[in-house]
Amino acid sequence: MNTPSEMIKLTANFKLDGDSSRVEPLFPTFIDMVNELLEFAHKNHITSFKRLRISKYYEFRRKFPDLPSHYIYTACQMACSIYRAFRKLKRRGRAKDGKPVFRKSTIMLDDHLFSLDLRSWIATIATPQGRVKFRLLHGQCHEKFETMKLGQGWLVKRGHELWLKVVFRKVVELREPNGRALAIDVNENNVTIAFPNGFKQIITRERPIRTAYFLKRRRVQSAIKYGKRKQRLLAKYRGREKRRVEDIYHKVANQIIEQALNEDISTIILEKLTHIRRKIHYTRSTNGRLHRWSFRRLQTVIEYKAKLAGINVVYEDAYKTSSLCPICGEELSLNGYRELKCRKCGLVADRDVIGAWNLLKRHVGSSVPPERLQMKALMPDGGRPTKKVMEVNGRSERLSYLSFLP
């Protein structure tokens, strides 16, 4: 019997150290090529890479005789991708401009235009004057890419710095489904997990972090009306917020994968939240807060870490998972702050627990809980906050509050 396998793709960011004087002239050339290709594609309604390349390749070869030819290939690929995305936005009425324009200081690279040596941490990039070597500034997190296959790359200019974004591919062997699953309900301030032996709640506190940095940026915008200093401060706080939240996401994902391996879980269940932002219609402050919440990024981190560990990942429809009783299926009613109660069977539980429980039920197909389930509240680093926990009594099938964790 063949073991199930899947191709996963991961993106690595490397800061480049070296002389960039021979590489920097490539950026305006590449931007001009992409914009000319976009203009041609928009005028002639071309979405095919092959057709666009055939139409413009020899013209660009005459115009840029010293430029490595594969820069024309990647410019055509990028132009087609941008134009297809523009057409999709236009059909939905969300296109801001009348035609697509490329402004970013980014160059797409294929395997002919760059190479990586992850043993000596050296990158080479093709230029009209020959290949240029750069040293890759790396950390411990980059070591896992040494065993992966190299894919496409992007050369990005950020101020006076050069960064190389590289896609790596790896085929991973997944476990055979054994009927044991783990469901995850993602929320603003916590991640609630339902597994065969209980529940666990990991406190992320993402909401106050997002709000604090939003208020900082707003104060900067009010105090400094214009200038480079304003842009530097906004970029600084935006980067800090991103790094803090990203660190939390990776710690949370590591805890979930550890729990799954300890429980012999073969499948992790995530919520299918496609187009959820279209349903956000509350007050202005609430809308802004919910739009700052990057739930999909957390799901992406959990998914790739799970697949690297050989665990299957499936997405279940999240419709009414937080409003139906997981035991009898009746509509739940409010019973306090973030607490729901079933008037038919008497179940009283936190709405996040209900959501994770229903996700697990939809995949496994059983609503009967084990004889004794506990929900532990944890911090992203594994510590325990001062927070009430819940316990399921198997006889009455009710969630009752305990005092505090020991």
N, C-alpha and C positions, 0 to 999 in steps of 0.2 A: 504493500500500500504506500502510495507516494505521500510524503510529508508536505502539508500545505506551506506555500512560501509566498512572499510578496516583496516587491521592489519599493524601497523607501528612499526619499530624497531629503537631504539636509543641506542647509546653506551655512557656510562658514565665512566670517569676516576677518580679514587680515589687514593690519596697517602695514604699509610698505615703507621700508627705510632704504634710501638711496638717492642717487641723482635723478631728479625728475625732469630735467631740462629738455631731454630728447622725447619725453612722453607727452608733456603738456601741449605742444602744438597739435596733437591728435584730436583734442577735445573740440576746438572750433571746427575743424575739418569734418569730424564725425557728425556734429550737430547740424552743420550745413547740409550734409548728405541726407540725413534722416528727414530734415524739413523739405528738401527738394523732392524726396521720394514720397512724402506725405502729400505734398501739393499735387504730384502726378497721380497718386493713387486716388485722392479725393476727386480730382477732375475726371478721371476715367473709371471710377467705381471699381478699383482693383483691390481684392482682398487676398488674392493668391500670391504666396511668396514666389512660386516658380514663374508666374506671369510677370510679376514686377521685376524680378531679376533679369529675365530675358529682355525686357523692355529697356532697362537702364544700365545693365552691366558694362557694355562696351563703351557707352558714353562716359561713364565714370572712369573707366580704365584710361581713356584718352585725356580726361581732365586731370586725373591724379596718377600719372605714370609710375611714380616712385612708391606709392602707397601699397602695402601688402594687399593682395586681391581679396583676401577673406574679410577685410574690413567692409568691403562692399556687400558681401554675403550677409554679414551680421547687421549692417545698416538696413538691408532689405527685410530681414527678419523682424527687426525692431519696428520698422515703419508699418509692416503688415499687422503686427500685434497691436500697435497704437491705433491704427485705423479701424480695426475690427472692434476694439473696445469703444472707440468713439461712435461707431454706428450703433452699437448696442445701447449706449447711453442716449443717443439721439432718438431711437425708437421708444425709449421709456420717457422721453421728455426731460432728461436730466443733463443734457449737454449744455455747458456754459458758453461755448464759443460756436461760431458758425462753421469752423473747420479745425482739425487737429493741429496743434503746434507742439514741437518738442523743444524744451528749454533746459533740461537737466544736464549737468556735467557728468554724463555717464556714457561709457563705451561698452557695447556688448562684445565679448570675446568668445571664440570657439577654440577647439583644441589645437588649431594651427597657429593661433595668435598668442597663446601663452602656455607655459608649462610650469609645473610645481614639482619640487623635490622636498617632500615632507620629512626626509631624514636629516638633511642639512638645512631645511627651512629657507630655501631659495626659490624665487619666482623669476621667470624671464618673460618679457613682453616684446612682441615684434613691433618695430618702428621702421620708417623709411631708411634710417641709417643703420639698421641691424638690430639685433636683440639687445635689450637692456636688462641687467640683473638687479634684483631688489632682495633685500633681506626681509623675511616675514616675521613680524613681531607677533609672537604667539603666547598662549598660556596653556595650562593643563587641560582646559576644555577642548583644545584643538587636537589633542593626541588621538582621540577616537577616530579621526578622519584618515589616519595613516593606512588603515586596512580597507578603505572604501575606494570606489572607482570615481575618477574625475569626470565632471560634466562641464557645462557652460560656466562662464565667468563674466563678471562686470567690473570694469575699472571705474571707480567713483572718485571724483575730486570734491573734497570738503575743505573749503578755505585754501590753506597752503598744504594740506595733507592729501595723500593718495591712499585709497583703500581698495582692496581686492575682495569682491564677493564671489564665492565659488560654490557651485552646486556639486554635492557628492552623492553617489548612488550606492546602494548596498542591497543585496538580496538576503532577506532574513527568513528563517524557518519558524513558522508559527505552530503553536500547540494544537493538538487535536482537541476539539470541544469535548469537555467532560461533564457538562451540565452545571458547572460551578461558575457563577458570574458575579461581577461587582458593578453596581450602578453608581453614577456620579451625578449629583445635582449641584450645578455651579451657581453661586450667588455673589452679590457684591462684596459681602464681608466674610463669607465662609464657603467651604466646599463640603457638602454632606455626602457620605459614602454609605451605601447599603450593600452588605455582603452576607453570605449564608449564616454567619455566626453573630451578626450584630450590626450596629451602626457606628459611624465615627464622624465627627465634625471637626474640620481643620479651620481654625480662625485665621483668616488672611488679613483683615483690616485694610483691604484695598480702598474702600470708600473714603475713609478719612485722609489717606495718603493722596488720592486723586483730588479731593476737595482742597486740601492744604496747598498743593502746588497750583491749582487753578486760581486760588485767591492771591498767591504770590505773583503769578503772571499778571493778574488784573491790576495789582498795585503797581507793578513795573510799568504797565501800559498807561496808567493814570499819571504817574510821576514823571515819566520820560516820554515826551510826545513823538520824537523822531531821532534818528541817528543810529550809528553803528553800535553804540553802547547799549541801546535798547534791544537791538537784535541779539547781541552777545548774551545779555542777561536772560532773555527769553529762551534762547537756545540752551543756556546752562541749566535752567530749571526744568526745561523740557527733557533734557538728557538725564538729569538726576531722577526725575519721576519715572522715566522709562526703565532705568537701571534698577531702581528699588522694586518696582512691580515685577520686572523680569526675574529678579532674584527670588522673590516670593513664589512666582509660578514654578520655577525649577525645584524649589524646596518642597512645595506641595506635591508636584508630580513624583518626586523621588519617594515621598511617604506613601503615595498611592501605589506605586509599583512595588515597594517593599511589602505593603499589606497584601497585595495580590499574590505575590510569590509565597508569602507565609501561609496564605489560605488555599494554595493550590488552585488559583483562579485561572481559567483558560480564556475568559472573555471579559472585557471591560465595556460597559454600556455608557454611552454619552448621549446627551440630549441633541436632537436635531432642531436647531434654532435658526433655520434659514429665514431671511427677511424679517426677523423679529424687530429690527429697528423701525420698520415701517409702522409697527403697532404702538409706538411710543407717542402718546398724545396726552400729556399731563401739563403741569405748570412749566413755565420757562426754566426755572431752576432744576426741577426734577428731570425734564427732558435733557438738559445739558449734562447732568450728573450721569444719567443712564447711557448717554451717547459716549461718555468718556470711559465707560466700563468695557474693557477688551476681553470679553468672555471667550471669544473664538480663539484668541491667542493662547489662553490657558488650555483649551481643548486640544489645540495643535501640539503643545508641549507634551501633554499627557499621552496623546496618540503616538507620537514618534518614540517616546521613551518606552511605551508599552510594547510597541512592535520590535524595538531593539531587544527587549527582554523575551520575545517570542510569544507575546500575549495578543490575542485577536482583539480588534476594536470594532464595535458596531454602533450605529446611531439609531435611536428610537424616537418616534414622534413624541414631543413633549406636551401635546395638547391635553389639557385638563389633568396633568399628573399631580398638580398641587391643589386640586379641588374635588377629587373623587376619593372615596374611602377605599384603601387597598384591600380591605377585608370583604366588604359587602357590595362595594361599587356605588353606594349612594352619594349624593351631593353633600359636601361638608359645609359646615357653617362656622363663622368666626367665634372664638372662645377666648379672646384676649389678644395681646400683641404677638403676632406671628404664630398663633396657636389655633388649631382647627379641631372641631368636634363632630362626630357622626351621631346623629340623633337616633339612628336605627340600632347600631351595634354598640354604641357607647365609646368608640375609640377617641381618645384625646391625644393629640401629638403636635409637635412643631411642624409647620408647613414644609420646611426643607426636608425633614425626615419623610413626610408623606410623599414628596416629589421623588426622592431617591427610591423609596419603597415601591411606588407605582412603576418606575422605570424598570426595576428588577422584575416586578411581576409581569410586565408586558413581554419581556424577553424570555423569562423562565416559564411563565404560565401558571405559577402557583401563588396564592395569596396567603397561605397559612404560614405564620412565622415559626421559627424554631421554638423550643421550650423556653429559652431564656435569651433575650437579646439586650445588649447594653449599648448605649451610645456615649462615646467618650469625646470630650471637647479637647482639641489639641491646637497648639500653635504651629506655624510652618516649620519651625526648627525642632519640633517634637515635644516641647514643653507644654505644661497644662495650665490653662488660665483658670481664674476663679469664676466658674460658670456652672450652672445647674446642668445635670445630665438626666437622661431618661432611660427607663427600663420597661421592657415588654413582659408582662405577666402572661405566661402561656395558657393558663386556665381561662382567664377572663378576656384575653387578647386586647388588653388596654395598655396604653402608655401612661405610667405614673411617674411623678417627679421624685427624684432622690434629693438629698440635701446638697452635698458637695462631694467631689472626688476625693478619695483618701490620699 
